[in-house]
Amino acid sequence: MSRESSPELLLNKPFSWLKNTKSLKKFIFSMKLQDLQFNDNLDQPKKGKIQNLDDPNHFSDEILLQIMCRVPQDCKDANFLVSKQWLSLQGRLVRSVRVLDWEFLVSGRLFTRFPNLVHVDLVHGCFDSPQNLCVLLNLDVGSFHVDLDYVNCGLCVLSAEEIDLGLKVLANGYTNLRKLAVVNASEMGLLSVGEECLILQELELHMCNDRVLFGVAAFGNLQILKLIGSVDAVYNGLVSDVGLTVLAQGCKRLVKLELRGCGGSYAGIKAIGQCCHMLEELSFSDHKIEDGWLSALSYCDNLKTLRFVSCKSIDRSPGIDKGMGVCPALERLHMEKCQLRQKRSVRALFLLCRLARELVFKNCWGLTDDIFGTGNICRRVKSLSLEGCSRITIEASLVGTGMGKRGKFFRKK
């Protein structure tokens, strides 16, 4: 072996190969090729991988909807700020809306923004209440902006023609609608909803009258109905025995019925009891029913809950005790903010509800020991609640109901 190629000499001269210019250029060229190939591999995305995990628009709508459904309720309101896609998806998840601007419904933007609604509240949108007015009026039906001359002019309600147009647009866009609240609708407007929304189950109707109830009778699957005939200082309506009879014959599947500011008499209440065999809860609020009607409630064979709220009187002429009858399935009697100053009227009510197991009296006026003592015929009472009835003593409440030590007694001042 030559001396120049010996291992010892190579170790002593480790960089001697750099003197060979051809070898050095070949080495540098090969390194550049490797570097270019490496950069190309980094720039090319792998198949089946997401290019940027931080960009939510690369997810499908189905995946994003599943993610949004699992977001806490208090955080969902900010989802629409992410992008237009998220704004559209957020609208799909909304099921209930309260419409404040009637033009938003008539123009069709409501359906574009919220395509899957099942509950629509149109009460506030039915009033012409500009938002730029400084006075805010709080009523039982809601809060409204009014001017300083409200006492003379009152709240302005949209015409029945405008309401019917909005209901027609609503019915065409939401055939799966299940709950609706509206003011001043006519018979034709409700018929358009009844023809398209076949599964509507709950209806809240303000400012109604007998003629409007002909349209309500078209809802064959209706289960919950709230009728507001008149509200003091807001609007007036008239519901009589004619409307109640039409309602009873058309909506035989009613489970819950609330009558507020409605009129009528014995005949109308009797028709409801005879036709609505599935009725389990019946409520009266500020009723204007003629005297002698109370005994008609005995025709409600399956009635379980009877409620009176803000009634100035129950029945001034209930008739004789023998003709009063009884509600055979009644379990609960609830009285709230009612005038109970007439002993005869209260006794007739206790006779009608003598099989009830729960009695609730809350903030009732005129209820004394003597008047409440007529409830000693309610021998099946297991629970008694008295709140805001300061004129009743504990002794009178226990002895009056005949409950003794078998039931529960709650009393709040």
Secondary structure, DSSP 8 states (H G I E B T S, - for coil): --STTSHHHHHH-TTGGGG-HHHHHHHHHHHHHHHHHHHHHHHS--TT--S-TT-GGGS-HHHHHHHHHTS-GGGGGGGGGS-HHHHHHHHHH--EEE---HHHHHTSHHHHH-TT-SEEE-TGGGB---TT-SEEEEETTEEEEE-TTHHHH---B--HHHHHHHHHHHHHH-TT--EEEEES--HHHHHHHHHH-TT--EEEEES--HHHHHHHTT-TT--EEEEE--BTTTB-----HHHHHHHHHH-TT-SEEEEES----HHHHHHHHHH-TT--EEEEES----TT-GGGGGG-TT--EEEEES-S-S-S----GGG----TT--EEEEES-B---HHHHHHHHHHTTT-SEEEEES-BS--HHHHGGGGG-TT--EEEEES-TT--HHHHHHHHT-TTSSEEEEE-
